[in-house]
Amino acid sequence: MRISLLQLAAQKDVAENLTNARAAIDEASAEGAEMVVLPEHFALRETDKERRRAEAEAIPGGRILSMLQEAAQKNNVWVHGGSFAEKAEDGFFNTTAVINPQGELVTTYRKIHLFDYVAPDGTVYSESSMNGPGTKVVTYEAGGLTFGCSVCYDLRFPDLYMAMARAGVDVIMVTACFTFNTTRDHWETLMRARAIDTQCYMVGVNQFGSFPDGSRPTGGRSMIVDPWGVATTMAPDQVGSVMGTISTKRLQDVRARFSTAQVCGNFTVD
């Protein structure tokens, strides 16, 4: 399967962000992508919690999901819709929507691990003050492969990825708005580690550039890592897209060597 990683730089204007994302989906499809993947917060990057809540949308419905569905159907392509703010009866969530080539909503995933962090420069990230955590591991079938969903900070919690591996996942998606410093120091290492842990392909799509006020820069480096832990595709440090391929033969070859992902240890703690 040919997958296009759309490394975007969302700003404060939702309509403009959606226009840019739609153009990127159209272009990737014209270049032969069978699936396109957007980053976390592709529709809006905003530090103001009230504005973010005001722009949150119910699923189904709303202009964000509608754009994804129209783009998928027009281009006959799978769309793994990064994440955007979902407004639900039980609160707000950071949610991924997956659309099939017929424009149908296949599944949604609510980010489980919320990013609460104080950076060395004093910048406070408090995702839990805006969103509630998801509680479900989510997988779906596309192109003869089983995909698993995750978002950004999830990447630091290997238990989630091992749960997906034991559920038979082949490809694990990580849509992200990873900070610049952690992208440079941790992103590739974590992506490769999770690939080796699970013997799955890892597909990571990150934003590149700063928030509209110049703060909180993100580091790009969107990539595909094969199940042996080799980075086969990586985006340059700029807004744009990069195409990579998921090989079922590569999955079979790696898993035939040894099958660590399916082994559950029987441990006790003294």
BAFI-3210 file (N, C-alpha, C; in Angstrom, 3 decimals, decimal comma, padded with zeros to 6 digits):
// residues 270
n [1|2|3|4|5|6|7|8|9|10|11|12|13|14|15|16|17|18|19|20|21|22|23|24|25|26|27|28|29|30|31|32|33|34|35|36|37|38|39|40|41|42|43|44|45|46|47|48|49|50|51|52|53|54|55|56|57|58|59|60|61|62|63|64|65|66|67|68|69|70|71|72|73|74|75|76|77|78|79|80|81|82|83|84|85|86|87|88|89|90|91|92|93|94|95|96|97|98|99|100|101|102|103|104|105|106|107|108|109|110|111|112|113|114|115|116|117|118|119|120|121|122|123|124|125|126|127|128|129|130|131|132|133|134|135|136|137|138|139|140|141|142|143|144|145|146|147|148|149|150|151|152|153|154|155|156|157|158|159|160|161|162|163|164|165|166|167|168|169|170|171|172|173|174|175|176|177|178|179|180|181|182|183|184|185|186|187|188|189|190|191|192|193|194|195|196|197|198|199|200|201|202|203|204|205|206|207|208|209|210|211|212|213|214|215|216|217|218|219|220|221|222|223|224|225|226|227|228|229|230|231|232|233|234|235|236|237|238|239|240|241|242|243|244|245|246|247|248|249|250|251|252|253|254|255|256|257|258|259|260|261|262|263|264|265|266|267|268|269|270]
n.u [000,843|000,528|001,335|000,743|002,297|001,226|002,694|001,904|001,283|-000,657|-002,676|-004,445|-006,836|-009,513|-010,916|-008,995|-006,996|-008,348|-008,714|-006,049|-005,353|-007,117|-006,196|-003,683|-004,399|-005,667|-003,489|-001,702|-003,186|-003,306|-000,705|-000,591|-001,171|-002,650|-003,600|-003,928|-002,426|-003,016|-001,699|-001,883|-004,204|-004,717|-006,650|-006,784|-004,571|-004,173|-003,763|-005,630|-008,037|-010,818|-011,425|-010,683|-012,535|-014,847|-014,572|-014,749|-016,227|-019,162|-019,242|-020,816|-020,891|-020,408|-017,907|-015,255|-015,066|-016,748|-015,242|-013,099|-014,476|-015,553|-013,188|-011,984|-013,840|-013,982|-011,370|-011,021|-009,650|-008,151|-008,485|-006,749|-007,535|-005,765|-006,049|-008,690|-010,616|-013,164|-016,529|-018,570|-021,334|-020,335|-018,161|-015,077|-012,805|-009,707|-009,584|-009,301|-010,427|-011,332|-011,632|-013,101|-012,493|-014,983|-016,008|-017,060|-017,414|-015,342|-014,212|-013,500|-011,012|-010,215|-007,783|-005,742|-003,636|-002,972|-001,342|000,345|002,559|005,484|007,626|011,246|011,618|009,578|007,092|003,766|002,049|-001,122|-003,082|-005,103|-006,697|-008,350|-009,334|-010,937|-009,732|-009,439|-010,577|-010,385|-008,732|-008,239|-008,767|-008,619|-009,530|-007,848|-007,069|-006,247|-004,727|-004,252|-004,817|-003,718|-004,617|-003,173|-002,176|000,199|001,382|000,765|002,734|004,774|004,084|004,417|002,748|000,241|000,847|001,797|-000,561|-002,021|-000,406|-000,750|-003,348|-003,206|-002,404|-000,964|000,064|000,817|-000,503|000,649|-000,355|000,676|001,700|004,277|006,659|009,394|011,971|011,656|011,068|013,521|015,151|013,809|011,730|012,305|013,700|011,738|009,765|011,139|011,693|009,081|008,325|010,125|009,457|006,810|006,849|005,601|004,754|005,417|003,801|004,324|003,104|003,803|003,317|004,892|006,729|005,775|003,278|000,606|001,357|004,054|005,068|005,748|007,090|006,966|008,388|008,347|009,761|008,235|007,586|008,058|008,540|009,922|009,036|011,382|012,610|013,770|014,027|012,301|011,213|011,296|010,306|011,520|012,701|010,340|007,191|005,053|004,759|005,363|005,916|005,458|005,839|004,000|004,879|003,660|005,153|007,565|006,671|005,962|008,452|010,041|008,586|008,769|011,312|011,537|009,003|008,357|006,385|004,013|004,313|003,433|004,566|004,797|004,860|005,912|005,863|007,979]
n.v [-001,196|002,213|005,024|008,360|010,880|013,689|016,490|019,080|022,571|023,782|026,673|029,477|029,860|028,036|027,468|028,089|026,242|023,844|024,116|024,010|021,438|019,897|020,445|019,256|016,563|016,068|016,429|014,440|012,156|012,370|011,771|009,100|007,960|005,592|005,783|008,569|010,471|012,649|015,131|015,412|017,780|019,068|020,768|023,001|024,912|026,109|027,966|028,975|027,823|028,215|029,104|026,807|024,987|026,185|025,737|023,025|019,969|017,926|014,400|012,120|014,815|018,381|020,638|019,783|016,906|016,513|017,619|015,774|013,443|014,113|014,571|012,044|010,458|011,730|011,398|008,700|007,377|006,198|008,002|008,849|010,600|012,407|014,298|016,014|018,459|017,040|017,430|016,083|014,441|013,657|015,276|016,818|015,716|014,606|013,605|011,077|010,507|008,044|007,497|005,766|004,908|005,311|007,438|007,013|007,059|005,112|004,474|005,879|007,273|008,106|010,017|008,510|008,939|011,866|014,991|016,380|018,610|020,383|022,419|022,894|025,648|026,739|026,711|025,632|022,713|021,474|019,280|017,789|019,631|020,493|018,286|015,055|011,709|009,088|005,640|003,285|000,812|001,036|-000,415|-001,004|-002,287|-002,122|-002,246|-004,949|-005,024|-004,682|-001,922|000,146|002,707|005,691|008,644|011,109|011,809|009,305|007,676|007,325|005,289|002,106|-000,102|000,266|-000,096|-002,715|-003,994|-003,540|-004,973|-007,592|-007,858|-008,318|-006,324|-004,746|-002,316|000,663|003,747|007,024|010,028|013,359|016,235|016,861|018,281|020,521|020,065|017,490|016,078|016,144|014,751|012,446|011,403|009,793|007,686|006,605|005,883|003,909|002,097|001,271|000,007|-002,156|-003,425|-004,279|-005,497|-004,336|-002,097|001,338|004,374|007,658|010,895|014,198|017,621|020,601|023,436|026,507|027,435|029,839|032,201|032,063|030,397|027,189|025,360|022,770|019,661|018,224|015,757|013,562|010,101|006,718|003,628|000,450|-003,024|-004,073|-002,021|-000,100|003,076|003,854|005,866|009,396|012,678|015,875|018,843|020,718|022,117|019,931|016,886|013,335|010,199|006,768|003,142|000,322|-002,941|-006,132|-008,425|-007,745|-007,537|-010,239|-011,499|-010,413|-011,215|-013,924|-014,481|-014,200|-014,175|-011,946|-010,137|-011,444|-012,774|-013,222|-012,396|-014,199|-012,922|-012,217|-009,842|-009,103]
n.w [000,000|-000,866|000,929|001,781|003,606|005,151|005,937|007,644|008,572|010,624|011,378|012,830|011,448|010,685|008,297|006,334|007,027|006,471|003,728|002,878|003,753|002,240|-000,362|-000,169|000,172|-002,300|-004,042|-003,188|-003,774|-006,567|-007,102|-006,678|-004,185|-001,998|000,508|002,649|005,239|007,860|010,199|013,847|015,179|012,727|011,731|013,327|015,202|018,297|021,257|022,999|025,091|025,169|022,596|021,181|022,148|021,198|018,493|018,319|017,124|016,696|016,100|013,991|011,512|010,978|009,622|009,397|009,438|007,243|005,124|005,065|004,336|001,817|000,383|000,480|-000,926|-003,453|-004,382|-004,220|-002,093|000,964|004,003|006,752|009,336|010,941|013,797|015,510|017,383|019,189|020,090|022,440|024,162|026,591|027,028|025,832|023,283|021,851|018,738|016,269|012,954|010,648|007,235|004,525|000,982|-000,174|001,079|003,575|007,108|008,942|011,456|014,724|016,882|020,139|021,679|024,068|025,984|027,534|027,036|029,450|030,619|031,612|030,007|029,662|029,258|030,653|029,467|029,599|029,013|028,938|028,306|029,472|030,714|028,799|027,319|027,659|028,394|025,959|025,979|024,605|022,634|019,201|016,055|012,490|009,209|006,112|002,730|002,855|005,139|008,696|010,665|013,386|015,736|017,026|018,868|018,995|022,084|023,015|021,985|023,794|025,490|025,757|026,302|025,108|022,419|022,337|023,004|020,680|018,880|019,808|019,116|016,469|014,674|011,778|010,874|012,497|013,287|013,975|014,664|014,981|016,956|017,729|019,916|019,018|020,242|021,412|019,146|017,804|019,646|020,589|018,937|016,506|017,731|019,474|017,595|016,124|018,163|018,941|016,573|016,481|018,894|018,356|015,887|013,736|011,029|011,524|011,174|011,202|011,436|011,587|012,617|011,264|012,246|013,994|016,507|015,879|017,310|017,349|019,250|020,821|018,882|016,409|015,192|012,707|010,597|009,728|009,238|008,004|009,505|009,198|010,117|011,119|012,294|010,727|009,315|006,576|005,106|005,192|005,937|004,796|006,582|006,381|005,321|003,602|001,665|001,782|000,270|001,013|001,186|002,272|002,835|002,518|002,235|003,494|006,134|006,600|006,260|008,355|010,627|010,393|011,233|014,063|016,544|018,468|019,226|019,768|022,107|025,412|028,494|031,607|034,452|037,820|040,495|043,078]
ca.u [000,000|001,255|000,795|001,311|002,342|001,001|003,349|001,284|001,545|-001,945|-002,657|-005,657|-008,004|-009,938|-011,249|-007,740|-006,358|-009,062|-008,383|-004,686|-005,368|-007,808|-005,279|-002,632|-004,998|-005,848|-002,178|-001,163|-003,943|-002,868|000,631|-000,709|-001,392|-003,859|-004,024|-003,251|-002,456|-002,828|-001,175|-002,715|-004,613|-004,522|-007,670|-006,620|-003,586|-004,624|-003,493|-006,785|-008,929|-012,202|-011,537|-010,620|-013,827|-015,839|-014,394|-014,925|-017,382|-019,712|-018,985|-020,601|-021,346|-019,373|-017,186|-013,970|-015,331|-017,318|-014,142|-012,387|-015,308|-015,624|-011,878|-011,777|-014,711|-013,588|-010,072|-011,019|-008,468|-008,343|-008,011|-006,565|-007,729|-005,014|-006,985|-009,282|-011,377|-014,512|-017,462|-019,510|-022,180|-019,553|-017,003|-014,281|-011,791|-008,793|-010,140|-008,974|-011,504|-010,827|-012,616|-012,756|-012,552|-016,368|-016,391|-017,772|-016,685|-015,109|-014,018|-012,875|-010,152|-009,990|-006,445|-005,789|-002,642|-003,048|-000,020|000,485|004,026|006,082|008,873|012,352|011,489|008,431|005,837|002,914|001,126|-002,087|-004,150|-006,210|-007,588|-009,238|-009,921|-010,957|-008,979|-010,112|-010,420|-010,460|-007,803|-009,044|-008,137|-009,492|-008,978|-007,743|-006,123|-005,738|-003,879|-004,919|-004,204|-004,026|-004,645|-002,622|-001,964|001,246|001,941|000,598|003,946|005,671|003,478|004,509|001,681|-000,796|001,302|001,813|-001,958|-002,374|000,326|-001,399|-004,633|-002,968|-002,208|000,194|000,543|000,353|-000,468|000,922|-000,540|001,362|002,109|005,424|007,459|010,636|013,067|011,433|011,193|014,942|015,830|013,069|010,728|012,744|014,032|010,492|009,136|011,874|011,502|007,755|008,319|010,847|008,630|005,558|007,048|004,643|005,133|004,994|003,613|004,223|002,915|003,963|003,296|006,185|006,592|005,293|001,913|000,470|002,056|005,487|005,444|005,530|007,440|006,924|009,627|008,290|010,383|007,251|008,358|007,598|009,562|009,492|008,955|012,727|013,090|014,494|013,257|012,324|010,702|011,333|010,064|012,492|012,256|009,531|005,814|004,968|004,345|006,323|005,218|006,145|005,129|003,887|005,086|003,238|006,270|008,497|006,061|006,072|009,858|010,503|007,888|009,226|012,599|011,109|007,718|008,354|005,190|002,884|004,670|003,020|005,321|004,072|005,796|005,451|006,659|008,171]
ca.v [000,000|003,482|005,946|009,709|011,549|015,112|017,248|020,394|023,565|024,426|027,950|029,795|029,950|026,670|027,359|028,050|024,954|022,801|024,301|023,508|019,983|019,325|020,532|018,257|015,254|015,976|016,287|013,123|011,180|012,467|011,170|007,655|007,475|004,822|006,304|009,791|010,605|014,017|015,198|015,864|019,195|019,612|021,770|024,191|024,952|027,261|027,805|029,439|026,689|028,564|029,081|025,416|024,372|026,775|025,157|021,577|019,514|016,599|013,374|012,738|016,185|019,396|020,894|019,077|015,553|016,594|017,790|014,505|012,493|014,541|014,368|010,603|009,953|012,298|010,878|007,242|007,137|006,173|009,178|008,715|012,037|013,097|014,438|017,337|018,557|016,487|017,807|014,992|014,626|013,417|016,154|017,096|014,708|014,764|012,439|010,700|009,936|007,275|007,516|004,860|005,558|005,639|008,607|006,583|007,062|003,721|004,399|007,021|006,952|009,211|009,936|007,955|009,558|013,313|015,601|017,352|018,707|021,706|022,413|023,575|027,100|027,141|026,546|024,613|021,974|020,845|018,771|017,275|020,732|020,701|017,053|013,826|010,643|007,931|004,419|002,094|000,520|001,053|-000,938|-001,097|-003,008|-001,345|-002,784|-006,235|-004,837|-004,208|-000,687|000,587|004,166|006,366|010,076|011,895|011,419|007,857|007,011|007,074|004,283|000,897|-001,079|000,477|-000,654|-004,164|-004,443|-003,580|-006,077|-008,847|-007,894|-008,660|-005,142|-004,740|-000,946|001,515|005,155|007,998|011,389|014,062|017,632|016,644|019,487|020,524|019,420|016,053|015,486|015,962|013,844|011,240|010,954|008,654|006,583|005,994|005,240|002,683|001,157|000,679|-000,914|-003,367|-004,062|-004,846|-006,070|-003,665|-000,813|002,545|005,521|008,842|012,144|015,286|018,985|021,277|024,873|026,992|027,923|031,163|033,267|031,780|029,521|025,752|024,828|021,327|019,286|017,500|014,428|012,510|008,955|005,336|002,712|-000,917|-003,844|-004,366|-000,808|000,714|004,194|003,724|007,107|010,506|013,988|016,917|019,838|021,737|021,718|019,192|015,497|012,324|008,943|005,535|001,907|-000,756|-004,201|-007,321|-009,374|-007,337|-007,946|-011,693|-011,878|-010,064|-012,022|-015,309|-014,638|-014,510|-013,512|-011,410|-009,325|-012,276|-013,464|-012,581|-012,924|-014,537|-012,391|-011,784|-008,768|-009,334]
ca.w [000,000|-000,937|001,932|001,737|004,897|004,899|007,016|007,522|009,621|010,851|012,075|013,593|010,586|010,383|006,874|005,571|007,310|005,739|002,308|002,675|003,917|001,077|-001,505|000,029|-000,106|-003,756|-004,677|-002,858|-004,545|-007,963|-007,183|-006,560|-002,828|-001,709|001,802|003,076|006,695|008,323|011,566|014,961|015,170|011,374|011,421|014,162|016,286|019,078|022,687|023,756|025,287|024,839|021,124|020,746|022,447|020,296|017,154|018,378|016,354|016,950|015,089|012,677|011,311|011,053|008,374|009,343|008,974|005,893|004,179|004,946|003,600|000,420|-000,226|000,311|-001,990|-004,743|-004,789|-004,082|-001,272|002,403|004,726|008,213|009,540|011,983|014,914|015,703|018,627|019,139|021,155|022,676|025,338|027,793|027,105|024,642|023,049|020,732|018,050|014,896|012,149|009,506|006,155|003,431|-000,339|-000,517|001,865|004,777|008,373|009,324|012,898|015,395|018,016|021,070|022,258|025,422|026,880|027,340|027,198|030,535|030,647|031,742|029,252|030,343|029,171|031,451|028,733|030,207|028,155|029,842|027,450|030,278|031,092|027,653|026,815|028,421|027,738|025,386|026,782|023,754|021,545|017,974|014,846|011,319|008,064|004,868|001,759|003,272|006,312|009,905|011,166|014,734|015,875|018,200|018,663|019,636|023,383|023,132|021,526|024,935|026,359|024,925|026,543|024,102|021,148|022,482|022,933|019,262|018,256|020,183|018,415|015,069|013,836|010,874|010,700|013,593|012,921|015,037|014,180|016,064|016,999|018,622|020,081|018,238|020,966|021,559|017,814|017,513|020,567|020,966|017,964|015,699|018,630|019,915|016,438|015,813|019,273|018,860|015,437|016,885|019,923|017,855|014,554|012,856|010,459|012,227|010,284|012,042|010,694|012,554|012,093|011,226|012,438|015,291|016,674|015,261|018,038|017,307|020,357|020,733|017,567|016,199|014,531|011,449|010,543|009,484|008,771|008,059|010,003|008,907|011,327|011,608|012,942|009,753|008,774|005,118|004,521|006,140|005,331|005,132|007,560|005,717|005,038|002,347|001,808|001,360|000,003|001,372|000,857|003,248|002,131|003,260|002,215|004,538|007,393|006,719|006,408|009,698|011,621|010,267|011,931|015,417|016,753|019,836|019,533|020,189|023,345|026,659|029,622|032,822|035,448|039,140|041,077|044,515]
c.u [000,878|000,566|001,515|001,178|002,275|001,510|002,933|001,716|000,260|-001,776|-004,030|-006,943|-008,406|-010,216|-009,988|-007,008|-007,024|-008,799|-007,005|-004,630|-006,029|-006,902|-004,180|-003,154|-005,153|-004,520|-001,591|-001,873|-003,510|-001,502|000,604|-000,902|-002,689|-004,435|-003,256|-003,452|-002,145|-002,291|-002,246|-002,997|-004,478|-005,514|-007,514|-005,505|-003,818|-004,346|-004,685|-007,816|-010,369|-012,408|-011,531|-011,948|-014,917|-015,773|-014,552|-016,225|-017,848|-019,342|-020,122|-021,191|-020,183|-018,537|-015,878|-014,174|-015,895|-016,234|-013,396|-013,178|-015,386|-014,300|-011,616|-012,587|-014,281|-012,317|-009,963|-009,809|-008,885|-007,788|-007,963|-006,450|-007,062|-005,766|-007,517|-010,162|-012,803|-015,315|-018,514|-020,319|-021,387|-018,260|-016,326|-013,162|-010,921|-008,937|-009,650|-010,224|-010,891|-011,941|-012,177|-012,921|-013,963|-016,877|-017,123|-016,854|-016,581|-014,980|-013,486|-012,034|-009,961|-008,650|-006,517|-004,875|-002,562|-001,745|-000,065|001,967|004,430|007,459|009,972|012,265|010,284|007,094|005,047|001,999|000,178|-003,292|-005,348|-007,144|-008,589|-010,027|-010,007|-010,177|-009,890|-009,819|-010,311|-009,306|-008,640|-008,203|-009,142|-008,761|-008,978|-006,702|-005,503|-004,825|-004,733|-004,127|-004,631|-003,872|-003,939|-002,360|-000,840|001,786|001,755|001,902|004,880|005,186|003,395|003,393|000,563|-000,420|001,396|000,398|-002,414|-001,684|-000,342|-002,779|-004,457|-002,777|-000,936|000,861|-000,038|000,568|-000,209|000,760|-000,129|001,484|003,276|006,262|008,797|011,746|012,874|011,426|012,657|015,574|015,138|012,236|011,175|013,065|012,771|009,779|009,827|011,697|010,142|007,649|008,984|010,047|007,505|005,714|005,947|005,336|004,617|004,929|003,364|004,142|002,840|003,763|004,715|005,956|005,908|003,795|001,833|001,209|003,563|005,964|005,317|005,872|007,375|007,989|009,546|008,861|009,342|007,950|007,553|008,781|009,062|009,558|010,304|013,338|013,876|013,571|013,384|011,900|010,792|011,158|011,183|011,879|011,544|008,109|005,790|004,487|005,451|005,563|006,079|005,257|005,147|003,941|004,644|004,351|007,281|007,954|006,252|007,509|010,371|009,869|008,287|010,543|012,381|009,890|007,618|007,050|004,047|003,134|004,210|003,805|004,426|004,982|005,113|006,397|006,755|008,100]
c.v [001,246|004,496|007,280|010,360|013,053|015,915|018,714|021,311|024,350|025,714|028,207|029,797|028,542|026,505|027,269|026,734|023,824|022,894|023,728|021,984|019,313|019,347|019,482|016,850|015,049|015,716|014,903|012,027|011,180|011,828|009,665|007,111|006,673|005,199|007,583|009,945|012,050|014,020|015,539|017,357|019,835|020,714|023,061|023,963|026,248|026,987|028,204|028,310|026,999|028,577|027,649|024,707|024,895|026,163|023,636|021,176|018,145|015,673|012,371|014,141|017,138|019,488|020,129|017,668|015,560|016,769|016,484|013,501|012,847|014,286|012,891|010,063|010,463|011,649|009,362|006,784|007,018|007,458|008,850|010,141|012,631|013,106|015,865|017,293|018,068|016,964|016,716|015,264|014,486|014,211|016,381|016,060|015,110|013,497|012,303|010,155|009,251|007,131|006,565|005,550|005,862|006,858|008,275|006,641|005,629|003,578|005,721|006,508|008,211|009,013|009,524|008,700|011,053|013,981|016,700|017,447|020,157|021,653|023,137|025,099|027,631|027,032|025,382|024,016|021,220|020,361|018,294|018,376|021,047|019,435|015,976|012,755|009,612|006,699|003,164|002,011|000,348|000,543|-000,913|-001,802|-002,107|-001,995|-004,099|-006,181|-004,399|-003,037|-000,439|002,097|004,616|007,816|010,563|011,298|009,931|007,116|006,630|005,936|002,953|-000,109|-000,954|-000,217|-002,175|-004,737|-004,521|-004,732|-007,405|-008,985|-008,143|-007,492|-005,291|-003,375|-000,097|002,972|006,020|009,383|012,336|015,562|017,682|017,909|019,367|019,757|017,915|015,350|015,195|014,862|012,491|010,610|009,710|007,451|005,851|005,274|003,916|001,645|000,489|-000,292|-002,234|-004,141|-004,882|-005,642|-005,600|-002,512|000,291|003,685|006,741|010,108|013,294|016,628|019,555|022,784|025,204|027,241|029,342|032,290|033,043|030,838|028,054|025,169|023,299|020,942|018,488|016,092|013,303|011,326|007,670|004,490|001,292|-001,789|-004,333|-003,160|000,104|001,827|004,184|004,992|008,192|011,823|014,957|017,941|020,993|021,210|021,018|017,782|014,581|011,001|007,767|004,336|000,943|-002,078|-005,374|-008,358|-009,037|-007,727|-009,448|-012,123|-011,598|-010,976|-013,492|-015,545|-014,985|-013,662|-013,006|-010,736|-010,160|-012,967|-012,638|-013,197|-013,223|-014,177|-012,164|-010,704|-009,015|-008,012]
c.w [000,000|-000,020|001,827|003,100|004,660|006,090|006,892|008,661|009,844|011,648|012,698|012,764|010,150|008,898|006,026|005,789|006,536|004,244|002,005|002,784|002,723|-000,150|-001,397|-000,236|-001,605|-004,456|-004,417|-003,644|-006,003|-008,167|-006,932|-005,166|-002,757|-000,345|002,069|004,574|007,057|009,745|012,593|014,811|013,782|011,040|012,216|015,163|017,040|020,555|023,557|023,871|024,890|023,323|020,614|021,010|021,515|018,904|017,146|017,696|016,815|015,801|015,135|012,612|011,393|009,793|008,268|008,804|007,557|004,839|003,965|004,109|002,109|-000,301|-000,476|-000,857|-003,359|-005,267|-004,702|-003,264|000,195|003,016|006,216|008,738|010,758|013,293|014,931|016,944|018,417|020,339|021,276|023,928|026,631|027,841|025,775|024,541|021,858|019,893|016,621|014,221|010,932|008,487|005,056|002,078|-000,830|000,258|003,147|006,005|008,869|010,830|013,421|016,554|018,846|021,765|023,726|026,386|026,593|027,789|028,256|030,872|030,848|031,078|030,024|030,305|029,944|030,750|029,317|029,141|029,075|029,042|028,268|030,762|029,986|027,321|027,875|027,684|027,082|026,220|025,930|022,775|020,278|016,807|013,707|010,189|006,840|003,971|002,165|004,477|007,495|010,479|012,608|014,847|017,149|017,841|019,577|020,936|023,671|022,856|022,673|025,837|025,610|025,142|025,512|022,792|021,200|022,464|021,488|018,555|018,566|019,554|016,912|014,136|012,999|010,789|011,818|013,212|014,152|014,409|015,303|015,835|017,993|018,705|019,348|018,956|021,094|020,205|017,515|018,372|020,748|019,850|017,196|016,579|019,084|018,770|016,120|016,917|019,201|017,682|015,810|017,929|019,303|016,574|013,598|012,131|011,365|011,220|011,160|011,212|011,689|011,863|012,071|011,366|013,744|015,298|016,100|015,971|018,083|018,394|019,955|019,357|017,545|015,178|013,252|011,559|010,430|008,835|008,771|008,509|009,773|010,159|011,854|012,311|012,027|009,235|007,255|004,399|005,573|005,396|005,698|006,082|006,863|005,585|003,686|002,603|001,334|001,257|000,424|001,097|002,028|002,484|002,996|003,286|003,309|005,910|007,621|006,974|007,822|010,736|011,556|011,007|013,402|015,710|018,184|020,204|020,073|021,516|024,545|027,797|030,800|034,001|036,790|039,645|042,577|045,280]
res [m|r|i|s|l|l|q|l|a|a|q|k|d|v|a|e|n|l|t|n|a|r|a|a|i|d|e|a|s|a|e|g|a|e|m|v|v|l|p|e|h|f|a|l|r|e|t|d|k|e|r|r|r|a|e|a|e|a|i|p|g|g|r|i|l|s|m|l|q|e|a|a|q|k|n|n|v|w|v|h|g|g|s|f|a|e|k|a|e|d|g|f|f|n|t|t|a|v|i|n|p|q|g|e|l|v|t|t|y|r|k|i|h|l|f|d|y|v|a|p|d|g|t|v|y|s|e|s|s|m|n|g|p|g|t|k|v|v|t|y|e|a|g|g|l|t|f|g|c|s|v|c|y|d|l|r|f|p|d|l|y|m|a|m|a|r|a|g|v|d|v|i|m|v|t|a|c|f|t|f|n|t|t|r|d|h|w|e|t|l|m|r|a|r|a|i|d|t|q|c|y|m|v|g|v|n|q|f|g|s|f|p|d|g|s|r|p|t|g|g|r|s|m|i|v|d|p|w|g|v|a|t|t|m|a|p|d|q|v|g|s|v|m|g|t|i|s|t|k|r|l|q|d|v|r|a|r|f|s|t|a|q|v|c|g|n|f|t|v|d]
***
